Amino acid sequence: MKLMWKDHSPKNIFSNKMRHIICLLDINPDCLVKIFSFCSEKDLQNLCKVHWMLRQVIENNIFSIKTLDLLMCGRRNNPIIMQRTQYALSFGKRMEISKNWLNGCYREQQYFHRTKMFPTKLFLDKEWLYLSYACYISQHKRLKNEAVQRKYFHEISSKNNNDISDFTKKHESIFAGRVSGGCFIYEDECMTEQQLHCPKEYLWCVDFERNLYVTSTDHCSKIWRRSEEMGLLHLDLVSNLNGSYKALQFSNDGFRLYGGLYDSIIDRRALHEIDVESGAESILNSNTISIYDLKIKDENVLCCTW
């Protein structure tokens, strides 16, 4: 009679695992993709940690396809977010970020203690966070260990004490609107202010693309064109839009403008598309009464808050 026994020492267990890994690495990539198609997402993420070759096969053949149409960080049609995350995020990391966003899995921490409640607007750049509060915009450095630097790096303000209701940043230019209808353009550490609406109107939102600017109050919406003469900036009125919009944003090419109405109780179609050149307005098929904010992900996807 023979006695059979197994060596459960750590050394032997490690050698058995390595033997299975080596056998897996001997399989050609096409067969690996077929095998991995039966694995769960968690299994695939664990396999990526085992060996660089397995990670490469999974990233290029499985995760790359699954990340095309993710809500926040998908890459189909080369959305704007790809300009600052193309090399910083792997396909697997994109899937993790998207899942955390949808499930609300994030760490919340209060960085700024305000004595007065105020509807803050923010803009997230690759290395900076721009934050509005009252009549100024503060610029904060993004850090690796923490989300942002608590003390501001730079403050954008002027003698005008009216509160900032909305602002946006593109390249090195900031366009902001105040609740009293005044707006300013901030470039090269210089600020140009102009009163675009009646002070009794409450300015809701602003946006710009190249030399076109748009503003909307609780009474009306207007498109402006930027002109420069002798080094001075000025916004000239191009057209008046029908109705007032709570949110407005230009398409990347500047030919179309998307707007969200604050009140669309009758037909529940709050999302509109406007042709900038002709002024023709199209009502999109959105079952929404009010839209509070909207962002263009790419030429086919609009992200809205209602």
C-alpha positions, 0 to 999 in steps of 0.5 A, spaced: 500 500 500 502 506 498 501 512 502 499 519 498 501 526 501 501 533 498 506 538 500 502 544 502 508 548 504 508 555 501 514 554 496 510 548 493 503 552 493 507 558 489 510 553 484 503 550 483 500 557 481 506 559 477 506 553 473 498 554 471 500 561 469 506 559 465 501 554 461 496 560 460 501 565 457 503 559 452 496 560 449 495 565 443 492 571 444 485 569 440 484 563 444 485 567 451 480 572 448 475 567 448 477 564 454 476 571 458 469 572 455 467 567 460 470 571 466 466 576 470 469 583 470 472 582 477 476 576 474 478 580 469 481 585 473 484 580 478 488 577 471 490 584 469 494 584 476 497 577 475 502 578 469 503 584 464 501 580 458 495 578 460 493 585 462 495 587 455 490 582 452 485 584 456 486 591 456 486 591 448 481 586 446 476 587 452 476 593 456 477 597 450 471 595 447 467 596 453 469 603 455 467 606 448 460 608 451 461 609 458 457 615 461 463 619 464 469 617 461 467 613 454 472 615 448 467 614 442 467 620 437 473 623 441 470 627 446 473 633 450 474 629 456 479 625 452 484 631 451 486 630 458 485 623 460 488 619 454 494 617 457 492 618 464 487 613 464 487 605 462 481 602 459 480 598 466 481 605 470 475 608 466 471 602 467 472 603 475 471 610 475 464 610 471 462 604 476 463 609 482 460 615 479 454 611 477 453 607 484 455 613 488 461 610 490 466 616 492 469 619 498 466 626 500 470 631 504 469 638 505 474 643 503 471 650 504 467 652 510 463 658 507 459 663 512 454 664 507 450 659 503 452 661 495 450 657 489 457 655 487 460 654 480 466 650 478 470 648 472 475 642 473 481 642 468 487 637 468 491 641 473 487 646 476 480 647 479 476 654 478 471 655 483 466 661 484 464 664 490 460 671 491 464 676 486 470 672 485 473 666 482 479 662 485 484 657 482 486 651 486 492 647 484 490 639 484 494 635 488 496 627 488 495 626 495 488 630 496 483 633 491 485 640 491 490 645 495 485 649 500 489 655 499 487 658 492 493 659 488 490 665 484 484 669 485 480 673 479 476 679 481 475 686 480 471 692 483 465 689 481 461 686 487 456 683 484 455 675 485 458 671 479 452 666 477 456 662 472 462 662 468 466 657 463 473 656 461 476 654 454 483 654 453 486 660 457 480 664 456 474 665 462 467 668 460 463 669 466 456 672 468 454 676 474 447 676 477 446 683 475 447 682 467 454 684 467 459 679 464 467 679 463 472 676 459 479 674 463 485 673 459 492 674 460 491 676 467 487 682 464 479 683 465 474 686 460 467 687 463 461 689 459 454 690 461 450 685 456 443 685 460 438 689 464 440 690 471 433 687 473 434 681 469 437 675 473 443 672 469 442 664 469 448 661 464 453 663 459 458 660 454 462 661 448 466 658 442 471 661 438 468 668 437 461 667 439 458 668 446 451 666 449 448 669 455 441 667 458 437 671 463 430 669 466 427 674 461 431 672 454 437 669 451 442 673 446 448 671 442 454 675 441 460 676 437 467 678 439 470 684 436 477 687 437 479 694 436 486 697 438 487 692 443 480 693 446 475 687 447 467 688 445 461 683 444 456 685 439 449 683 439 448 678 433 441 675 435 436 674 440 433 667 441 426 665 443 425 664 450 430 664 456 434 658 458 437 655 464 443 652 461 446 653 454 452 650 451 455 651 444 457 644 440 465 643 439 464 646 432 460 652 434 455 651 429 449 649 434 447 651 440 443 646 445 439 649 451 435 647 457 428 650 459 427 652 466 419 651 465 416 646 460 410 644 463 405 644 457 409 639 452 415 636 457 420 638 452 425 642 455 431 640 451 432 644 444 437 645 439 439 651 435 442 653 429 447 658 430 447 661 423 440 661 421 437 661 428 432 655 427 430 652 433 428 644 434 425 641 440 428 635 441 425 629 444 426 629 451 421 628 456 423 633 461 419 639 464 426 643 467 433 642 465 438 645 470 445 644 467 447 640 460 454 638 458 456 635 451 460 629 451 461 628 444 457 630 437 451 624 439 451 625 447 448 630 451 448 629 459 443 633 462 441 635 469 433 635 471 
